């Protein structure tokens, strides 16, 4: 099974565009494309989990802690979170 991804509103669109151009078969979806643009972070995580997508974010500070409580609630049953600072940004 190939991994699927959901990029939240904090994820750089430039990166998504580059990956989609280079690897068009990758299953990437943005928060906006998923109809989640006005949703809270926890709801975005739940939607990603429900649709078996790994969440992508640059919001390391907020999402890492939120994801930790989310996986506790889900008993560890979630595809995951990839959180990475934007280049040049520090926590």
PDB file of N, CA, C and O in Angstrom:
ATOM      1  N   UNK A   1       0.837  -1.174   0.000  1.00  0.00           N
ATOM      2  CA  UNK A   1       0.000   0.000   0.000  1.00  0.00           C
ATOM      3  C   UNK A   1       0.891   1.250   0.000  1.00  0.00           C
ATOM      4  O   UNK A   1       1.833   1.349   0.786  1.00  0.00           O
ATOM      5  N   UNK A   2       0.592   2.165  -0.857  1.00  0.00           N
ATOM      6  CA  UNK A   2       1.357   3.403  -0.983  1.00  0.00           C
ATOM      7  C   UNK A   2       0.863   4.437   0.022  1.00  0.00           C
ATOM      8  O   UNK A   2      -0.341   4.565   0.248  1.00  0.00           O
ATOM      9  N   UNK A   3       1.790   5.168   0.619  1.00  0.00           N
ATOM     10  CA  UNK A   3       1.434   6.192   1.604  1.00  0.00           C
ATOM     11  C   UNK A   3       0.662   7.330   0.944  1.00  0.00           C
ATOM     12  O   UNK A   3       0.923   7.703  -0.200  1.00  0.00           O
ATOM     13  N   UNK A   4      -0.296   7.872   1.697  1.00  0.00           N
ATOM     14  CA  UNK A   4      -1.067   9.040   1.267  1.00  0.00           C
ATOM     15  C   UNK A   4      -0.789  10.150   2.273  1.00  0.00           C
ATOM     16  O   UNK A   4      -0.532   9.881   3.447  1.00  0.00           O
ATOM     17  N   UNK A   5      -0.840  11.395   1.813  1.00  0.00           N
ATOM     18  CA  UNK A   5      -0.468  12.522   2.653  1.00  0.00           C
ATOM     19  C   UNK A   5      -1.518  13.622   2.620  1.00  0.00           C
ATOM     20  O   UNK A   5      -2.178  13.846   1.605  1.00  0.00           O
ATOM     21  N   UNK A   6      -1.658  14.309   3.763  1.00  0.00           N
ATOM     22  CA  UNK A   6      -2.507  15.496   3.864  1.00  0.00           C
ATOM     23  C   UNK A   6      -1.649  16.624   4.422  1.00  0.00           C
ATOM     24  O   UNK A   6      -1.185  16.553   5.561  1.00  0.00           O
ATOM     25  N   UNK A   7      -1.439  17.660   3.625  1.00  0.00           N
ATOM     26  CA  UNK A   7      -0.636  18.809   4.047  1.00  0.00           C
ATOM     27  C   UNK A   7      -1.540  19.850   4.689  1.00  0.00           C
ATOM     28  O   UNK A   7      -2.520  20.290   4.087  1.00  0.00           O
ATOM     29  N   UNK A   8      -1.206  20.238   5.912  1.00  0.00           N
ATOM     30  CA  UNK A   8      -2.029  21.245   6.587  1.00  0.00           C
ATOM     31  C   UNK A   8      -1.727  22.640   6.042  1.00  0.00           C
ATOM     32  O   UNK A   8      -0.862  22.808   5.182  1.00  0.00           O
ATOM     33  N   UNK A   9      -2.445  23.631   6.551  1.00  0.00           N
ATOM     34  CA  UNK A   9      -2.332  25.005   6.054  1.00  0.00           C
ATOM     35  C   UNK A   9      -0.945  25.597   6.272  1.00  0.00           C
ATOM     36  O   UNK A   9      -0.582  26.562   5.599  1.00  0.00           O
ATOM     37  N   UNK A  10      -0.164  25.047   7.193  1.00  0.00           N
ATOM     38  CA  UNK A  10       1.175  25.562   7.476  1.00  0.00           C
ATOM     39  C   UNK A  10       2.255  24.975   6.570  1.00  0.00           C
ATOM     40  O   UNK A  10       3.394  25.441   6.575  1.00  0.00           O
ATOM     41  N   UNK A  11       1.900  23.964   5.800  1.00  0.00           N
ATOM     42  CA  UNK A  11       2.900  23.314   4.956  1.00  0.00           C
ATOM     43  C   UNK A  11       3.134  24.147   3.698  1.00  0.00           C
ATOM     44  O   UNK A  11       2.186  24.638   3.085  1.00  0.00           O
ATOM     45  N   UNK A  12       4.393  24.300   3.323  1.00  0.00           N
ATOM     46  CA  UNK A  12       4.740  25.157   2.190  1.00  0.00           C
ATOM     47  C   UNK A  12       4.230  24.597   0.863  1.00  0.00           C
ATOM     48  O   UNK A  12       4.547  23.473   0.474  1.00  0.00           O
ATOM     49  N   UNK A  13       3.439  25.409   0.190  1.00  0.00           N
ATOM     50  CA  UNK A  13       2.856  25.033  -1.094  1.00  0.00           C
ATOM     51  C   UNK A  13       3.945  24.785  -2.140  1.00  0.00           C
ATOM     52  O   UNK A  13       3.773  23.950  -3.028  1.00  0.00           O
ATOM     53  N   UNK A  14       5.046  25.496  -2.040  1.00  0.00           N
ATOM     54  CA  UNK A  14       6.156  25.325  -2.987  1.00  0.00           C
ATOM     55  C   UNK A  14       6.674  23.891  -2.950  1.00  0.00           C
ATOM     56  O   UNK A  14       6.978  23.309  -3.992  1.00  0.00           O
ATOM     57  N   UNK A  15       6.773  23.328  -1.762  1.00  0.00           N
ATOM     58  CA  UNK A  15       7.241  21.945  -1.622  1.00  0.00           C
ATOM     59  C   UNK A  15       6.244  20.986  -2.259  1.00  0.00           C
ATOM     60  O   UNK A  15       6.632  20.084  -3.002  1.00  0.00           O
ATOM     61  N   UNK A  16       4.956  21.182  -1.969  1.00  0.00           N
ATOM     62  CA  UNK A  16       3.928  20.318  -2.557  1.00  0.00           C
ATOM     63  C   UNK A  16       3.953  20.386  -4.075  1.00  0.00           C
ATOM     64  O   UNK A  16       3.886  19.357  -4.746  1.00  0.00           O
ATOM     65  N   UNK A  17       4.048  21.576  -4.610  1.00  0.00           N
ATOM     66  CA  UNK A  17       4.081  21.744  -6.065  1.00  0.00           C
ATOM     67  C   UNK A  17       5.268  21.017  -6.673  1.00  0.00           C
ATOM     68  O   UNK A  17       5.135  20.354  -7.702  1.00  0.00           O
ATOM     69  N   UNK A  18       6.428  21.139  -6.039  1.00  0.00           N
ATOM     70  CA  UNK A  18       7.633  20.480  -6.545  1.00  0.00           C
ATOM     71  C   UNK A  18       7.493  18.963  -6.505  1.00  0.00           C
ATOM     72  O   UNK A  18       7.861  18.281  -7.460  1.00  0.00           O
ATOM     73  N   UNK A  19       6.966  18.436  -5.411  1.00  0.00           N
ATOM     74  CA  UNK A  19       6.799  16.981  -5.292  1.00  0.00           C
ATOM     75  C   UNK A  19       5.782  16.482  -6.309  1.00  0.00           C
ATOM     76  O   UNK A  19       6.000  15.453  -6.949  1.00  0.00           O
ATOM     77  N   UNK A  20       4.677  17.198  -6.464  1.00  0.00           N
ATOM     78  CA  UNK A  20       3.652  16.779  -7.432  1.00  0.00           C
ATOM     79  C   UNK A  20       4.202  16.784  -8.856  1.00  0.00           C
ATOM     80  O   UNK A  20       3.862  15.913  -9.657  1.00  0.00           O
ATOM     81  N   UNK A  21       5.050  17.760  -9.172  1.00  0.00           N
ATOM     82  CA  UNK A  21       5.664  17.813 -10.503  1.00  0.00           C
ATOM     83  C   UNK A  21       6.630  16.654 -10.709  1.00  0.00           C
ATOM     84  O   UNK A  21       6.654  16.022 -11.765  1.00  0.00           O
ATOM     85  N   UNK A  22       7.419  16.394  -9.683  1.00  0.00           N
ATOM     86  CA  UNK A  22       8.463  15.369  -9.794  1.00  0.00           C
ATOM     87  C   UNK A  22       7.906  13.952  -9.650  1.00  0.00           C
ATOM     88  O   UNK A  22       8.364  13.030 -10.325  1.00  0.00           O
ATOM     89  N   UNK A  23       6.929  13.785  -8.779  1.00  0.00           N
ATOM     90  CA  UNK A  23       6.344  12.465  -8.496  1.00  0.00           C
ATOM     91  C   UNK A  23       4.822  12.555  -8.604  1.00  0.00           C
ATOM     92  O   UNK A  23       4.137  12.538  -7.581  1.00  0.00           O
ATOM     93  N   UNK A  24       4.280  12.650  -9.814  1.00  0.00           N
ATOM     94  CA  UNK A  24       2.837  12.853  -9.974  1.00  0.00           C
ATOM     95  C   UNK A  24       1.970  11.712  -9.426  1.00  0.00           C
ATOM     96  O   UNK A  24       0.772  11.898  -9.214  1.00  0.00           O
ATOM     97  N   UNK A  25       2.554  10.550  -9.198  1.00  0.00           N
ATOM     98  CA  UNK A  25       1.776   9.431  -8.664  1.00  0.00           C
ATOM     99  C   UNK A  25       1.619   9.482  -7.147  1.00  0.00           C
ATOM    100  O   UNK A  25       0.816   8.736  -6.588  1.00  0.00           O
ATOM    101  N   UNK A  26       2.377  10.352  -6.470  1.00  0.00           N
ATOM    102  CA  UNK A  26       2.222  10.480  -5.018  1.00  0.00           C
ATOM    103  C   UNK A  26       0.837  11.031  -4.721  1.00  0.00           C
ATOM    104  O   UNK A  26       0.339  11.904  -5.431  1.00  0.00           O
ATOM    105  N   UNK A  27       0.230  10.521  -3.684  1.00  0.00           N
ATOM    106  CA  UNK A  27      -1.118  10.944  -3.307  1.00  0.00           C
ATOM    107  C   UNK A  27      -1.028  12.028  -2.229  1.00  0.00           C
ATOM    108  O   UNK A  27      -1.093  11.738  -1.034  1.00  0.00           O
ATOM    109  N   UNK A  28      -0.879  13.271  -2.668  1.00  0.00           N
ATOM    110  CA  UNK A  28      -0.831  14.424  -1.773  1.00  0.00           C
ATOM    111  C   UNK A  28      -2.141  15.179  -1.879  1.00  0.00           C
ATOM    112  O   UNK A  28      -2.691  15.349  -2.967  1.00  0.00           O
ATOM    113  N   UNK A  29      -2.630  15.628  -0.743  1.00  0.00           N
ATOM    114  CA  UNK A  29      -3.828  16.451  -0.717  1.00  0.00           C
ATOM    115  C   UNK A  29      -3.571  17.602   0.253  1.00  0.00           C
ATOM    116  O   UNK A  29      -2.980  17.404   1.315  1.00  0.00           O
ATOM    117  N   UNK A  30      -4.011  18.791  -0.108  1.00  0.00           N
ATOM    118  CA  UNK A  30      -3.877  19.917   0.808  1.00  0.00           C
ATOM    119  C   UNK A  30      -5.118  19.998   1.690  1.00  0.00           C
ATOM    120  O   UNK A  30      -6.162  19.424   1.381  1.00  0.00           O
ATOM    121  N   UNK A  31      -4.977  20.713   2.777  1.00  0.00           N
ATOM    122  CA  UNK A  31      -6.105  20.948   3.676  1.00  0.00           C
ATOM    123  C   UNK A  31      -7.257  21.584   2.893  1.00  0.00           C
ATOM    124  O   UNK A  31      -8.420  21.231   3.089  1.00  0.00           O
ATOM    125  N   UNK A  32      -6.925  22.510   2.018  1.00  0.00           N
ATOM    126  CA  UNK A  32      -7.938  23.189   1.205  1.00  0.00           C
ATOM    127  C   UNK A  32      -8.633  22.203   0.261  1.00  0.00           C
ATOM    128  O   UNK A  32      -9.860  22.199   0.163  1.00  0.00           O
ATOM    129  N   UNK A  33      -7.853  21.371  -0.433  1.00  0.00           N
ATOM    130  CA  UNK A  33      -8.425  20.385  -1.359  1.00  0.00           C
ATOM    131  C   UNK A  33      -9.340  19.399  -0.640  1.00  0.00           C
ATOM    132  O   UNK A  33     -10.301  18.897  -1.223  1.00  0.00           O
ATOM    133  N   UNK A  34      -9.037  19.125   0.622  1.00  0.00           N
ATOM    134  CA  UNK A  34      -9.840  18.182   1.410  1.00  0.00           C
ATOM    135  C   UNK A  34     -11.075  18.843   2.024  1.00  0.00           C
ATOM    136  O   UNK A  34     -11.862  18.180   2.699  1.00  0.00           O
ATOM    137  N   UNK A  35     -11.246  20.148   1.792  1.00  0.00           N
ATOM    138  CA  UNK A  35     -12.385  20.861   2.358  1.00  0.00           C
ATOM    139  C   UNK A  35     -12.231  21.147   3.841  1.00  0.00           C
ATOM    140  O   UNK A  35     -13.223  21.283   4.557  1.00  0.00           O
ATOM    141  N   UNK A  36     -10.987  21.237   4.306  1.00  0.00           N
ATOM    142  CA  UNK A  36     -10.713  21.405   5.736  1.00  0.00           C
ATOM    143  C   UNK A  36     -10.093  22.763   6.066  1.00  0.00           C
ATOM    144  O   UNK A  36      -9.536  22.937   7.150  1.00  0.00           O
ATOM    145  N   UNK A  37     -10.181  23.715   5.158  1.00  0.00           N
ATOM    146  CA  UNK A  37      -9.479  24.994   5.315  1.00  0.00           C
ATOM    147  C   UNK A  37      -9.847  25.748   6.588  1.00  0.00           C
ATOM    148  O   UNK A  37      -8.992  26.428   7.155  1.00  0.00           O
ATOM    149  N   UNK A  38     -11.065  25.654   7.047  1.00  0.00           N
ATOM    150  CA  UNK A  38     -11.492  26.405   8.235  1.00  0.00           C
ATOM    151  C   UNK A  38     -11.600  25.540   9.487  1.00  0.00           C
ATOM    152  O   UNK A  38     -12.197  25.955  10.479  1.00  0.00           O
ATOM    153  N   UNK A  39     -11.029  24.350   9.444  1.00  0.00           N
ATOM    154  CA  UNK A  39     -11.147  23.423  10.562  1.00  0.00           C
ATOM    155  C   UNK A  39     -10.001  23.617  11.556  1.00  0.00           C
ATOM    156  O   UNK A  39      -8.932  24.114  11.201  1.00  0.00           O
ATOM    157  N   UNK A  40     -10.240  23.221  12.789  1.00  0.00           N
ATOM    158  CA  UNK A  40      -9.213  23.250  13.834  1.00  0.00           C
ATOM    159  C   UNK A  40      -8.193  22.140  13.565  1.00  0.00           C
ATOM    160  O   UNK A  40      -8.497  21.161  12.884  1.00  0.00           O
ATOM    161  N   UNK A  41      -6.986  22.300  14.103  1.00  0.00           N
ATOM    162  CA  UNK A  41      -5.910  21.324  13.890  1.00  0.00           C
ATOM    163  C   UNK A  41      -6.319  19.904  14.274  1.00  0.00           C
ATOM    164  O   UNK A  41      -6.015  18.958  13.547  1.00  0.00           O
ATOM    165  N   UNK A  42      -7.000  19.745  15.395  1.00  0.00           N
ATOM    166  CA  UNK A  42      -7.415  18.414  15.843  1.00  0.00           C
ATOM    167  C   UNK A  42      -8.358  17.761  14.822  1.00  0.00           C
ATOM    168  O   UNK A  42      -8.283  16.556  14.583  1.00  0.00           O
ATOM    169  N   UNK A  43      -9.237  18.558  14.230  1.00  0.00           N
ATOM    170  CA  UNK A  43     -10.162  18.027  13.223  1.00  0.00           C
ATOM    171  C   UNK A  43      -9.417  17.636  11.949  1.00  0.00           C
ATOM    172  O   UNK A  43      -9.780  16.663  11.288  1.00  0.00           O
ATOM    173  N   UNK A  44      -8.388  18.384  11.611  1.00  0.00           N
ATOM    174  CA  UNK A  44      -7.570  18.049  10.442  1.00  0.00           C
ATOM    175  C   UNK A  44      -6.833  16.730  10.686  1.00  0.00           C
ATOM    176  O   UNK A  44      -6.769  15.879   9.798  1.00  0.00           O
ATOM    177  N   UNK A  45      -6.280  16.563  11.884  1.00  0.00           N
ATOM    178  CA  UNK A  45      -5.621  15.297  12.234  1.00  0.00           C
ATOM    179  C   UNK A  45      -6.604  14.131  12.162  1.00  0.00           C
ATOM    180  O   UNK A  45      -6.272  13.064  11.646  1.00  0.00           O
ATOM    181  N   UNK A  46      -7.805  14.336  12.677  1.00  0.00           N
ATOM    182  CA  UNK A  46      -8.821  13.275  12.661  1.00  0.00           C
ATOM    183  C   UNK A  46      -9.204  12.912  11.233  1.00  0.00           C
ATOM    184  O   UNK A  46      -9.349  11.734  10.907  1.00  0.00           O
ATOM    185  N   UNK A  47      -9.366  13.912  10.388  1.00  0.00           N
ATOM    186  CA  UNK A  47      -9.713  13.653   8.992  1.00  0.00           C
ATOM    187  C   UNK A  47      -8.592  12.901   8.278  1.00  0.00           C
ATOM    188  O   UNK A  47      -8.849  11.959   7.529  1.00  0.00           O
ATOM    189  N   UNK A  48      -7.353  13.320   8.511  1.00  0.00           N
ATOM    190  CA  UNK A  48      -6.209  12.632   7.904  1.00  0.00           C
ATOM    191  C   UNK A  48      -6.167  11.174   8.356  1.00  0.00           C
ATOM    192  O   UNK A  48      -5.955  10.269   7.549  1.00  0.00           O
ATOM    193  N   UNK A  49      -6.368  10.963   9.638  1.00  0.00           N
ATOM    194  CA  UNK A  49      -6.348   9.610  10.182  1.00  0.00           C
ATOM    195  C   UNK A  49      -7.468   8.762   9.583  1.00  0.00           C
ATOM    196  O   UNK A  49      -7.254   7.613   9.197  1.00  0.00           O
ATOM    197  N   UNK A  50      -8.662   9.343   9.512  1.00  0.00           N
ATOM    198  CA  UNK A  50      -9.825   8.624   8.976  1.00  0.00           C
ATOM    199  C   UNK A  50      -9.608   8.231   7.508  1.00  0.00           C
ATOM    200  O   UNK A  50     -10.037   7.161   7.077  1.00  0.00           O
ATOM    201  N   UNK A  51      -8.942   9.100   6.750  1.00  0.00           N
ATOM    202  CA  UNK A  51      -8.699   8.798   5.340  1.00  0.00           C
ATOM    203  C   UNK A  51      -7.330   8.148   5.114  1.00  0.00           C
ATOM    204  O   UNK A  51      -6.843   8.059   3.987  1.00  0.00           O
ATOM    205  N   UNK A  52      -6.722   7.694   6.225  1.00  0.00           N
ATOM    206  CA  UNK A  52      -5.452   6.968   6.191  1.00  0.00           C
ATOM    207  C   UNK A  52      -4.341   7.756   5.506  1.00  0.00           C
ATOM    208  O   UNK A  52      -3.600   7.229   4.677  1.00  0.00           O
ATOM    209  N   UNK A  53      -4.245   9.033   5.875  1.00  0.00           N
ATOM    210  CA  UNK A  53      -3.214   9.911   5.332  1.00  0.00           C
ATOM    211  C   UNK A  53      -2.254  10.336   6.435  1.00  0.00           C
ATOM    212  O   UNK A  53      -2.671  10.587   7.565  1.00  0.00           O
ATOM    213  N   UNK A  54      -0.990  10.413   6.110  1.00  0.00           N
ATOM    214  CA  UNK A  54       0.015  10.964   7.009  1.00  0.00           C
ATOM    215  C   UNK A  54      -0.135  12.483   6.960  1.00  0.00           C
ATOM    216  O   UNK A  54      -0.187  13.067   5.877  1.00  0.00           O
ATOM    217  N   UNK A  55      -0.206  13.120   8.117  1.00  0.00           N
ATOM    218  CA  UNK A  55      -0.315  14.579   8.182  1.00  0.00           C
ATOM    219  C   UNK A  55       1.057  15.210   7.997  1.00  0.00           C
ATOM    220  O   UNK A  55       2.042  14.756   8.579  1.00  0.00           O
ATOM    221  N   UNK A  56       1.115  16.257   7.186  1.00  0.00           N
ATOM    222  CA  UNK A  56       2.347  17.005   6.950  1.00  0.00           C
ATOM    223  C   UNK A  56       2.173  18.423   7.471  1.00  0.00           C
ATOM    224  O   UNK A  56       1.143  19.051   7.227  1.00  0.00           O
ATOM    225  N   UNK A  57       3.168  18.934   8.185  1.00  0.00           N
ATOM    226  CA  UNK A  57       3.085  20.292   8.719  1.00  0.00           C
ATOM    227  C   UNK A  57       4.466  20.882   8.934  1.00  0.00           C
ATOM    228  O   UNK A  57       5.455  20.163   9.075  1.00  0.00           O
ATOM    229  N   UNK A  58       4.513  22.204   8.955  1.00  0.00           N
ATOM    230  CA  UNK A  58       5.714  22.920   9.376  1.00  0.00           C
ATOM    231  C   UNK A  58       5.487  23.520  10.758  1.00  0.00           C
ATOM    232  O   UNK A  58       6.380  24.172  11.300  1.00  0.00           O
ATOM    233  N   UNK A  59       4.318  23.311  11.330  1.00  0.00           N
ATOM    234  CA  UNK A  59       3.974  23.845  12.654  1.00  0.00           C
ATOM    235  C   UNK A  59       4.417  22.857  13.727  1.00  0.00           C
ATOM    236  O   UNK A  59       3.594  22.214  14.380  1.00  0.00           O
ATOM    237  N   UNK A  60       5.723  22.750  13.895  1.00  0.00           N
ATOM    238  CA  UNK A  60       6.296  21.769  14.818  1.00  0.00           C
ATOM    239  C   UNK A  60       5.856  22.031  16.251  1.00  0.00           C
ATOM    240  O   UNK A  60       5.487  21.105  16.973  1.00  0.00           O
ATOM    241  N   UNK A  61       5.896  23.269  16.652  1.00  0.00           N
ATOM    242  CA  UNK A  61       5.609  23.637  18.041  1.00  0.00           C
ATOM    243  C   UNK A  61       4.207  23.187  18.485  1.00  0.00           C
ATOM    244  O   UNK A  61       4.063  22.568  19.539  1.00  0.00           O
ATOM    245  N   UNK A  62       3.202  23.489  17.705  1.00  0.00           N
ATOM    246  CA  UNK A  62       1.822  23.169  18.079  1.00  0.00           C
ATOM    247  C   UNK A  62       1.454  21.720  17.782  1.00  0.00           C
ATOM    248  O   UNK A  62       0.906  21.022  18.634  1.00  0.00           O
ATOM    249  N   UNK A  63       1.761  21.276  16.567  1.00  0.00           N
ATOM    250  CA  UNK A  63       1.255  19.984  16.103  1.00  0.00           C
ATOM    251  C   UNK A  63       1.901  18.781  16.782  1.00  0.00           C
ATOM    252  O   UNK A  63       1.231  17.767  16.978  1.00  0.00           O
ATOM    253  N   UNK A  64       3.154  18.859  17.141  1.00  0.00           N
ATOM    254  CA  UNK A  64       3.799  17.714  17.792  1.00  0.00           C
ATOM    255  C   UNK A  64       3.106  17.380  19.108  1.00  0.00           C
ATOM    256  O   UNK A  64       2.830  16.215  19.392  1.00  0.00           O
ATOM    257  N   UNK A  65       2.829  18.394  19.899  1.00  0.00           N
ATOM    258  CA  UNK A  65       2.151  18.171  21.181  1.00  0.00           C
ATOM    259  C   UNK A  65       0.701  17.727  20.967  1.00  0.00           C
ATOM    260  O   UNK A  65       0.217  16.824  21.648  1.00  0.00           O
ATOM    261  N   UNK A  66       0.023  18.356  20.031  1.00  0.00           N
ATOM    262  CA  UNK A  66      -1.358  17.991  19.736  1.00  0.00           C
ATOM    263  C   UNK A  66      -1.438  16.554  19.220  1.00  0.00           C
ATOM    264  O   UNK A  66      -2.342  15.805  19.590  1.00  0.00           O
ATOM    265  N   UNK A  67      -0.487  16.176  18.366  1.00  0.00           N
ATOM    266  CA  UNK A  67      -0.480  14.826  17.817  1.00  0.00           C
ATOM    267  C   UNK A  67      -0.243  13.787  18.905  1.00  0.00           C
ATOM    268  O   UNK A  67      -0.829  12.705  18.867  1.00  0.00           O
ATOM    269  N   UNK A  68       0.604  14.103  19.868  1.00  0.00           N
ATOM    270  CA  UNK A  68       0.860  13.173  20.975  1.00  0.00           C
ATOM    271  C   UNK A  68      -0.430  12.859  21.725  1.00  0.00           C
ATOM    272  O   UNK A  68      -0.691  11.698  22.039  1.00  0.00           O
ATOM    273  N   UNK A  69      -1.232  13.866  22.013  1.00  0.00           N
ATOM    274  CA  UNK A  69      -2.501  13.606  22.707  1.00  0.00           C
ATOM    275  C   UNK A  69      -3.491  12.914  21.777  1.00  0.00           C
ATOM    276  O   UNK A  69      -4.293  12.094  22.223  1.00  0.00           O
ATOM    277  N   UNK A  70      -3.439  13.240  20.488  1.00  0.00           N
ATOM    278  CA  UNK A  70      -4.338  12.616  19.515  1.00  0.00           C
ATOM    279  C   UNK A  70      -4.079  11.114  19.414  1.00  0.00           C
ATOM    280  O   UNK A  70      -5.029  10.331  19.403  1.00  0.00           O
ATOM    281  N   UNK A  71      -2.813  10.696  19.339  1.00  0.00           N
ATOM    282  CA  UNK A  71      -2.547   9.255  19.217  1.00  0.00           C
ATOM    283  C   UNK A  71      -2.896   8.511  20.502  1.00  0.00           C
ATOM    284  O   UNK A  71      -3.245   7.332  20.461  1.00  0.00           O
ATOM    285  N   UNK A  72      -2.805   9.189  21.634  1.00  0.00           N
ATOM    286  CA  UNK A  72      -3.268   8.567  22.883  1.00  0.00           C
ATOM    287  C   UNK A  72      -4.753   8.265  22.796  1.00  0.00           C
ATOM    288  O   UNK A  72      -5.195   7.172  23.151  1.00  0.00           O
ATOM    289  N   UNK A  73      -5.518   9.235  22.324  1.00  0.00           N
ATOM    290  CA  UNK A  73      -6.967   9.065  22.177  1.00  0.00           C
ATOM    291  C   UNK A  73      -7.298   7.964  21.175  1.00  0.00           C
ATOM    292  O   UNK A  73      -8.296   7.261  21.329  1.00  0.00           O
ATOM    293  N   UNK A  74      -6.467   7.816  20.154  1.00  0.00           N
ATOM    294  CA  UNK A  74      -6.702   6.829  19.095  1.00  0.00           C
ATOM    295  C   UNK A  74      -6.046   5.484  19.399  1.00  0.00           C
ATOM    296  O   UNK A  74      -6.069   4.581  18.562  1.00  0.00           O
ATOM    297  N   UNK A  75      -5.468   5.344  20.578  1.00  0.00           N
ATOM    298  CA  UNK A  75      -4.734   4.130  20.950  1.00  0.00           C
ATOM    299  C   UNK A  75      -3.647   3.787  19.934  1.00  0.00           C
ATOM    300  O   UNK A  75      -3.406   2.620  19.626  1.00  0.00           O
ATOM    301  N   UNK A  76      -2.999   4.828  19.425  1.00  0.00           N
ATOM    302  CA  UNK A  76      -1.891   4.627  18.497  1.00  0.00           C
ATOM    303  C   UNK A  76      -2.293   4.325  17.073  1.00  0.00           C
ATOM    304  O   UNK A  76      -1.426   4.174  16.212  1.00  0.00           O
ATOM    305  N   UNK A  77      -3.588   4.233  16.795  1.00  0.00           N
ATOM    306  CA  UNK A  77      -4.061   3.868  15.460  1.00  0.00           C
ATOM    307  C   UNK A  77      -4.206   5.109  14.576  1.00  0.00           C
ATOM    308  O   UNK A  77      -5.297   5.663  14.444  1.00  0.00           O
ATOM    309  N   UNK A  78      -3.112   5.529  13.986  1.00  0.00           N
ATOM    310  CA  UNK A  78      -3.117   6.670  13.066  1.00  0.00           C
ATOM    311  C   UNK A  78      -1.939   6.538  12.110  1.00  0.00           C
ATOM    312  O   UNK A  78      -0.886   6.034  12.500  1.00  0.00           O
ATOM    313  N   UNK A  79      -2.097   6.981  10.869  1.00  0.00           N
ATOM    314  CA  UNK A  79      -1.006   6.853   9.904  1.00  0.00           C
ATOM    315  C   UNK A  79       0.248   7.640  10.261  1.00  0.00           C
ATOM    316  O   UNK A  79       1.347   7.260   9.858  1.00  0.00           O
ATOM    317  N   UNK A  80       0.103   8.730  11.010  1.00  0.00           N
ATOM    318  CA  UNK A  80       1.293   9.444  11.452  1.00  0.00           C
ATOM    319  C   UNK A  80       1.294  10.923  11.145  1.00  0.00           C
ATOM    320  O   UNK A  80       0.382  11.466  10.521  1.00  0.00           O
ATOM    321  N   UNK A  81       2.367  11.556  11.616  1.00  0.00           N
ATOM    322  CA  UNK A  81       2.579  12.988  11.435  1.00  0.00           C
ATOM    323  C   UNK A  81       4.030  13.199  11.050  1.00  0.00           C
ATOM    324  O   UNK A  81       4.935  12.648  11.677  1.00  0.00           O
ATOM    325  N   UNK A  82       4.247  13.989  10.029  1.00  0.00           N
ATOM    326  CA  UNK A  82       5.596  14.411   9.654  1.00  0.00           C
ATOM    327  C   UNK A  82       5.640  15.912   9.874  1.00  0.00           C
ATOM    328  O   UNK A  82       5.031  16.680   9.129  1.00  0.00           O
ATOM    329  N   UNK A  83       6.364  16.319  10.903  1.00  0.00           N
ATOM    330  CA  UNK A  83       6.474  17.736  11.241  1.00  0.00           C
ATOM    331  C   UNK A  83       7.920  18.168  11.080  1.00  0.00           C
ATOM    332  O   UNK A  83       8.829  17.550  11.634  1.00  0.00           O
ATOM    333  N   UNK A  84       8.121  19.214  10.330  1.00  0.00           N
ATOM    334  CA  UNK A  84       9.477  19.709  10.101  1.00  0.00           C
ATOM    335  C   UNK A  84       9.440  21.226  10.048  1.00  0.00           C
ATOM    336  O   UNK A  84       8.578  21.824   9.404  1.00  0.00           O
ATOM    337  N   UNK A  85      10.398  21.835  10.740  1.00  0.00           N
ATOM    338  CA  UNK A  85      10.506  23.293  10.713  1.00  0.00           C
ATOM    339  C   UNK A  85      10.755  23.771   9.295  1.00  0.00           C
ATOM    340  O   UNK A  85      11.342  23.062   8.478  1.00  0.00           O
ATOM    341  N   UNK A  86      10.304  24.972   9.020  1.00  0.00           N
ATOM    342  CA  UNK A  86      10.673  25.599   7.754  1.00  0.00           C
ATOM    343  C   UNK A  86      12.163  25.893   7.800  1.00  0.00           C
ATOM    344  O   UNK A  86      12.717  26.145   8.870  1.00  0.00           O
ATOM    345  N   UNK A  87      12.800  25.862   6.667  1.00  0.00           N
ATOM    346  CA  UNK A  87      14.234  26.125   6.601  1.00  0.00           C
ATOM    347  C   UNK A  87      14.528  27.507   7.176  1.00  0.00           C
ATOM    348  O   UNK A  87      13.893  28.496   6.810  1.00  0.00           O
ATOM    349  N   UNK A  88      15.501  27.555   8.080  1.00  0.00           N
ATOM    350  CA  UNK A  88      15.892  28.807   8.695  1.00  0.00           C
ATOM    351  C   UNK A  88      15.073  29.182   9.909  1.00  0.00           C
ATOM    352  O   UNK A  88      15.354  30.197  10.547  1.00  0.00           O
ATOM    353  N   UNK A  89      14.068  28.394  10.246  1.00  0.00           N
ATOM    354  CA  UNK A  89      13.203  28.675  11.389  1.00  0.00           C
ATOM    355  C   UNK A  89      13.656  27.829  12.570  1.00  0.00           C
ATOM    356  O   UNK A  89      14.053  26.678  12.388  1.00  0.00           O
ATOM    357  N   UNK A  90      13.604  28.373  13.759  1.00  0.00           N
ATOM    358  CA  UNK A  90      13.931  27.602  14.951  1.00  0.00           C
ATOM    359  C   UNK A  90      12.764  27.631  15.909  1.00  0.00           C
ATOM    360  O   UNK A  90      11.962  28.565  15.915  1.00  0.00           O
ATOM    361  N   UNK A  91      12.684  26.595  16.715  1.00  0.00           N
ATOM    362  CA  UNK A  91      11.581  26.493  17.678  1.00  0.00           C
ATOM    363  C   UNK A  91      11.918  27.299  18.903  1.00  0.00           C
ATOM    364  O   UNK A  91      11.126  27.352  19.844  1.00  0.00           O
TER     365      UNK A  91
END
